[in-house]
Amino acid sequence: MPCRHGLFAVSMVVWVLVSGGVWTWGADLDSGRLAEIRTRMQQFVDQGEISGAVTLVGRAAGVKYLDAVGFRDLEHQAPMRPDSMFRIASMTKPITAIGIMILVDEKKLSVDDPVEKHLPEFRGIPVAPPGDKKASRRPPSRPVLVRDLLTHTGGIPGLPPDLADLYAKRNRTLAEVVPLLARQPLDFDPGTKWSYSNTGMDTLGRIIEVVSGQRYEEFLRCRVFEPLGMADTTFYPTADQKARLAVVYDRKDGKLVPSQGFLGLPAGAKYPIPAGGLCSTAADLARLYRMMLCGGELDGRRVLSRDGAATMTRLQTGELTSGFTPGMGFGFGWAVVRKPEGVTEMLSPGSYGHGGAFGTQGWIDPHRDLFVVLLIQRTGLPNADASAMRREFQRIAFSALK
């Protein structure tokens, strides 16, 4: 069974060294085409769009291509390496959703549970359209459900003013913050609209804590990261891991400069940010995506039930307009391709994945057994989900299918 091969198992494949120091494994993809990824990513580096990139292409059986170009740190001319670490931002969201689905598998909660069942502070929250919070308060048509938080249809607004710097300081726990989120009225009736909600995802993190009896980050470590061998996936990087972190850059006057925006790694952080606080590597993410392609199991370790993995990657938002590029919908934590077009035109309908605020992307095409991981660190992109780097990387990777 291909899903039981180790990450770098070679008994069934041939290692082929292609131009530029790129390693590819196996003969089921066109290595010549894959080598073009390096050339194209280097062009983005030479044009000053990104400082560097790590790119990975894989299948359920393992990694087929892994490469690094450019620099992790321009000032110190530190080269980007395959094991460089990245702030993956909102690519954290599907992992939070996996935590919820593990508890669903164990029948400790249901996606149709009202949030107030597990977090009583959410009982009786009214609806008040943005800009008119006091004059128009009314009861919602129904309570917010766990599934609403998983699909960004819960109506929970963003961070209130007294928590505006939470993601930068990370100085409060989930137990301290989530009750404060529950004091705000909803922006709309649950299930009626799609509105991307970091606070909704953070609330799911708190539900994981309450239902499991473990801290959210500890639950994910024990139930996801350790079983999958994701040793470099963490909310709180060690000194060694920080030394491998790629610097986040913005582009000003045609030049890359260190970003002055939110980087979210203060010393002594208490808030994990279930919506976007993880750091990781390409190899670690490959383990996660292989598990999803294999129906919740990898190398004999089951993380999710097969039904749970299928349910969370199935379209759950119907005809609601959702996502950041045309033709998208949402499952539970995952963005799902409804109609391939534009930046997703090379993907099959039903492909799923997620991006991050700093340009990182990970997308899985289960119909063609292929996934791609793009790791860059760029702020200021007009739309990180529709970046030229993502489009070109995916175009070449999928053209390598034989």
C-alpha positions in Angstrom: 0.0 0.0 0.0 1.6 3.3 -1.1 0.4 5.2 2.0 2.6 3.0 4.2 5.9 4.1 2.6 8.2 6.3 4.8 8.9 9.9 3.7 12.2 9.0 2.1 11.7 5.3 1.4 13.7 4.3 -1.7 12.9 0.6 -2.1 10.3 1.3 -4.8 11.8 4.4 -6.4 14.9 5.6 -8.1 16.6 8.8 -7.0 17.4 11.1 -9.9 19.6 14.1 -9.6 18.5 16.8 -12.1 20.0 20.2 -12.9 20.6 22.8 -10.2 21.0 20.4 -7.3 17.3 19.6 -7.2 16.4 16.1 -6.0 13.4 14.2 -7.4 12.3 10.7 -6.5 10.7 8.1 -8.8 9.7 8.0 -12.4 6.0 8.7 -12.1 6.5 12.5 -12.8 8.5 14.2 -15.6 11.7 15.2 -13.8 12.6 17.6 -16.7 9.3 19.5 -16.2 9.8 19.5 -12.4 13.3 21.0 -12.9 11.6 24.1 -14.5 10.2 25.0 -11.0 13.6 26.0 -9.8 14.2 28.1 -12.9 10.9 29.9 -12.5 11.2 30.5 -8.7 14.7 31.8 -9.3 13.3 34.3 -11.7 11.0 35.6 -9.0 14.0 36.0 -6.7 16.0 37.8 -9.4 13.1 40.1 -10.0 13.0 41.1 -6.3 9.5 39.7 -5.8 10.7 37.2 -3.1 13.9 36.6 -1.2 13.7 32.9 -1.7 11.4 29.9 -1.8 11.1 26.2 -0.8 8.9 24.2 -3.2 7.7 20.6 -2.8 5.7 18.3 -4.9 4.3 15.0 -3.5 2.0 12.1 -3.9 0.4 9.8 -1.4 3.5 7.5 -1.7 5.9 10.3 -0.8 7.8 13.4 -1.7 8.7 13.6 -5.4 10.4 16.9 -5.6 12.0 19.2 -3.0 14.0 22.4 -3.7 15.1 25.7 -2.2 16.2 28.8 -4.0 17.3 32.3 -2.9 17.9 33.5 0.6 16.4 32.9 4.0 17.9 36.2 5.2 19.1 38.8 2.6 21.0 40.9 5.1 23.2 38.0 6.2 23.1 36.3 2.8 21.9 33.1 4.5 20.8 30.7 1.8 17.3 29.2 1.8 17.5 25.5 2.5 14.9 22.7 2.2 14.6 22.6 6.1 14.1 26.3 6.5 11.2 27.2 8.7 8.3 29.5 7.8 5.4 31.2 9.5 2.6 29.5 7.7 -0.1 31.8 9.1 -3.6 30.7 8.0 -2.4 27.3 6.8 -2.8 26.6 10.5 -6.6 26.7 10.1 -7.1 23.3 8.5 -4.9 21.8 11.3 -7.2 23.3 13.9 -10.1 21.8 12.0 -8.4 18.4 12.1 -8.2 18.7 15.9 -12.0 19.3 16.0 -12.6 16.3 13.6 -10.5 14.0 15.9 -12.9 14.8 18.7 -15.9 14.2 16.4 -14.4 10.8 15.5 -14.3 10.1 19.3 -17.9 11.2 19.6 -16.9 13.9 22.1 -18.6 16.6 20.1 -20.6 17.0 16.9 -20.2 19.6 14.2 -23.9 20.3 14.7 -23.4 21.1 18.4 -24.3 24.7 19.3 -21.0 26.5 20.3 -22.8 27.4 23.6 -23.0 23.7 24.5 -19.2 23.8 25.1 -18.7 27.5 25.7 -21.7 28.8 27.7 -20.5 32.4 27.3 -21.8 32.3 23.7 -25.4 31.7 24.9 -27.8 34.6 23.9 -25.4 36.5 21.6 -27.5 38.9 19.5 -27.1 39.9 15.9 -26.3 43.5 15.0 -25.1 44.5 11.6 -21.6 46.2 11.5 -21.8 49.9 12.2 -25.1 49.6 14.0 -24.2 47.5 17.0 -26.6 49.1 19.5 -29.6 50.2 17.6 -30.4 46.9 15.8 -29.7 44.1 18.2 -32.0 41.1 17.8 -31.9 37.4 18.5 -30.2 35.3 15.8 -32.3 32.9 13.7 -30.5 30.0 15.4 -27.4 29.5 17.6 -23.9 29.4 16.1 -22.9 25.8 15.5 -19.5 24.3 15.4 -19.9 23.7 11.7 -20.4 27.5 11.2 -17.0 28.2 12.8 -15.4 25.5 10.6 -16.8 27.1 7.4 -16.5 30.8 8.3 -20.3 31.2 8.4 -20.8 31.9 12.1 -21.0 35.7 11.9 -18.4 36.2 14.7 -16.7 39.6 14.2 -13.0 40.3 14.4 -11.0 41.2 17.5 -12.5 44.0 19.6 -10.4 47.2 20.1 -9.1 46.0 23.5 -7.6 42.9 21.9 -6.4 44.6 18.7 -2.7 43.8 19.5 -3.4 40.3 20.7 -1.7 38.5 17.7 1.4 40.7 18.1 1.7 40.4 21.9 0.2 36.9 22.4 0.1 37.7 26.1 -3.2 36.1 27.0 -4.4 32.5 26.9 -7.3 31.1 24.9 -9.2 30.7 28.1 -8.8 34.4 28.8 -9.5 35.7 25.3 -12.5 33.6 24.0 -15.0 34.8 26.6 -14.2 38.4 25.5 -15.0 37.5 21.9 -18.4 36.2 23.1 -19.3 39.7 24.3 -19.6 41.0 20.7 -22.8 40.7 18.7 -22.8 38.7 15.6 -22.4 40.4 12.2 -25.1 38.2 10.6 -27.4 35.2 11.2 -25.3 32.0 11.4 -25.1 30.0 8.1 -26.4 32.8 5.9 -23.1 34.3 4.7 -19.5 33.5 4.3 -17.0 35.9 6.1 -13.5 34.8 6.8 -13.1 34.7 10.6 -9.9 34.4 12.5 -11.8 34.7 15.7 -14.1 31.9 14.8 -11.1 29.6 14.3 -9.6 30.8 17.6 -12.9 29.9 19.3 -12.6 26.3 17.8 -9.2 26.1 19.5 -10.8 26.9 22.9 -13.5 24.2 22.2 -10.7 21.7 21.7 -9.3 22.7 25.1 -12.7 22.4 26.9 -13.7 19.1 25.3 -10.3 17.4 25.4 -9.1 18.7 28.8 -5.8 19.6 27.2 -4.3 22.9 26.1 -5.0 23.3 22.4 -1.3 23.3 21.3 -0.6 20.3 23.5 -3.6 18.4 22.0 -2.3 19.0 18.4 1.2 18.1 19.4 0.1 14.7 20.9 -2.6 13.9 18.4 -1.3 15.2 15.1 2.3 16.4 15.1 4.0 13.6 17.0 2.0 10.7 15.3 2.9 12.2 11.9 6.6 12.9 12.8 6.1 16.7 12.3 9.0 17.6 14.6 9.4 21.1 13.1 5.7 22.2 13.4 5.2 24.4 16.4 3.5 27.5 17.8 6.6 28.3 19.9 9.8 27.7 18.0 13.0 26.8 19.9 16.2 28.8 19.5 17.4 26.3 16.9 14.2 26.5 15.0 14.2 30.3 15.1 17.7 30.3 13.6 16.1 28.5 10.6 13.2 30.9 10.2 12.9 32.7 6.9 12.7 36.5 7.3 9.4 38.1 6.2 9.8 40.8 3.6 7.7 43.5 2.1 8.4 45.3 -1.2 9.0 49.1 -1.1 10.1 51.2 -4.0 11.0 48.1 -6.0 13.1 46.5 -3.2 12.6 43.9 -0.6 12.7 45.2 3.0 12.1 43.4 6.3 8.4 43.6 7.0 7.3 45.9 9.8 4.0 44.1 10.1 2.8 41.4 12.5 5.3 38.6 12.9 3.9 37.0 16.0 6.8 35.4 17.7 7.4 37.3 21.0 9.3 35.7 23.9 7.0 34.0 26.5 4.0 33.9 24.1 0.8 32.4 25.7 -1.6 32.6 22.8 -1.1 30.0 20.1 -3.4 31.6 17.5 -5.4 28.6 16.2 -6.3 30.8 13.2 -2.7 31.3 12.1 0.1 30.8 14.7 2.1 27.8 13.4 5.6 27.7 12.0 6.6 24.6 9.9 8.7 23.2 7.1 7.9 21.8 3.7 8.8 18.2 4.8 6.5 18.5 7.8 3.6 19.8 5.7 4.1 16.9 3.3 3.5 14.5 6.1 0.2 16.2 6.9 -0.9 16.3 3.3 0.0 12.7 2.6 -2.1 11.7 5.7 -5.0 13.5 4.1 -4.5 11.9 0.7 -4.3 8.5 2.5 -7.7 9.0 4.2 -6.5 10.0 7.6 -3.6 7.5 8.0 0.1 7.5 7.4 2.7 4.9 7.9 0.3 2.8 10.0 -0.6 5.7 12.3 -4.3 6.8 12.0 -5.0 10.4 12.9 -8.5 10.8 11.4 -11.1 8.3 10.4 -11.5 7.9 6.7 -15.0 9.4 6.9 -13.7 12.3 8.9 -11.0 13.2 6.4 -13.6 12.9 3.5 -16.2 15.0 5.3 -13.9 17.9 6.1 -12.6 18.2 2.5 -16.1 18.0 1.0 -17.8 21.3 0.0 -19.9 22.4 3.0 -20.9 26.0 1.9 -23.2 25.1 -0.9 -23.7 28.1 -3.3 -22.5 30.7 -0.8 -19.8 33.0 -2.3 -16.7 32.2 -0.4 -12.9 32.2 -0.6 -10.4 34.7 -2.0 -10.3 33.6 -5.7 -13.1 32.7 -8.1 -14.7 29.3 -8.1 -14.0 28.5 -4.4 -16.1 27.0 -1.6 -15.2 25.8 1.9 -15.2 22.5 3.7 -14.3 22.2 7.3 -11.2 24.3 7.7 -10.1 23.6 4.1 -10.9 25.8 1.0 -12.4 23.6 -1.7 -12.2 24.1 -5.5 -15.7 24.2 -6.9 -14.9 25.4 -10.4 -11.2 25.5 -11.5 -10.4 28.9 -12.9 -7.7 31.5 -12.8 -5.0 30.4 -10.3 -6.8 27.1 -9.7 -7.4 26.2 -13.4 -4.8 23.3 -13.3 -6.5 21.7 -10.2 -9.4 19.2 -10.4 -12.8 20.1 -8.9 -12.8 19.0 -5.3 -9.1 19.8 -4.8 -8.6 21.4 -1.4 -6.0 23.4 0.5 -5.2 26.7 2.2 -2.9 29.7 2.0 -1.3 32.0 4.5 -0.9 35.7 4.9 2.8 35.6 4.0 2.3 33.9 0.7 2.6 30.3 1.7 0.3 27.8 -0.1 -0.5 24.1 0.2 -3.0 22.4 -2.2 -4.0 18.8 -2.6 -5.6 17.2 -5.7 -7.0 13.8 -4.6 -8.2 13.0 -8.1 -4.7 13.0 -9.5 -2.9 12.1 -6.3 -0.7 15.2 -6.2 -0.1 17.9 -3.7 2.1 21.0 -3.8 3.7 23.1 -1.1 5.0 26.7 -1.7 6.8 28.4 1.1 7.7 32.1 0.8 7.6 35.0 3.2 6.1 38.1 1.5 3.7 40.7 2.8 2.1 43.3 0.6 1.0 40.9 -2.1 -2.3 42.1 -3.6 -3.8 38.7 -3.0 -1.6 36.0 -1.5 -4.0 33.3 -2.8 -3.7 34.6 -6.4 0.1 35.3 -6.5 2.1 34.8 -9.6 4.4 32.5 -7.6 1.6 30.2 -6.7 0.1 30.1 -10.2 3.5 29.4 -11.9 4.5 26.8 -9.4 1.2 24.9 -9.7 1.2 25.2 -13.5 4.6 23.5 -13.8 4.0 20.9 -11.1 0.8 19.7 -12.6 2.3 19.7 -16.1 4.8 17.1 -14.9 2.0 14.4 -14.5 2.6 11.6 -16.9 
